[in-house]
């Protein structure tokens, strides 16, 4: 039941909806413009406009030296806090100025990306053409032919003579062993049994 009393004045804050709708629209338009600008910048970068080129690196090349893994084997050294890094125990890489404790990890390091980058090379390799492959086969064939020509004929003759001498010595020793076994086999035969069977050649002693 209403008593007819007047409602007190509302103390809550009033918001201007039209003003905030205008702010929301302007913010949305600004976001769209920002997205469009970012996409256009990405397109320019992908097309090469305004793109900063990185350092050009050479293609990966094969190693033209032998990796030293055996020079420090079995050796002892005294290492202190003042010992230079290159003289400490392990395998030292002068390109990266680091030391690796075992040979397997050292090979992994010098074949890795970081080491190759410090050498100025990338991990990309040159793709060989058909003519380059043919030339490589021809070069290897010539090397094999030259190696066959350099074979020492006198050395081969010496090897043949040594082999013949070994065969002669083996046959002579075999004959000697056979002669040594013959008297033993004759001694094992009973003389009376041999005489009954008509074998008189088993007795080595001749009757006078």
Protein Blocks (a to p, Z undefined) as FASTA:
>chain_A
ZZhiacdddfbdcddfklmmmmmmmmmmmmmmmmmmmmmmmmmmmnopopacdddddddd
ddfbdcdfklmgoiacdddfklcfklmgcjddfklopadfbfklmmmmmmmmklmmmnop
afbdcdddfklmmmmmmmmmmmmmmmmmmpcfklmmmmmmmmmmmmmmmmmmmmmmmmmm
mmmmmmmpcfklmmmnopaklpmbdcZZ
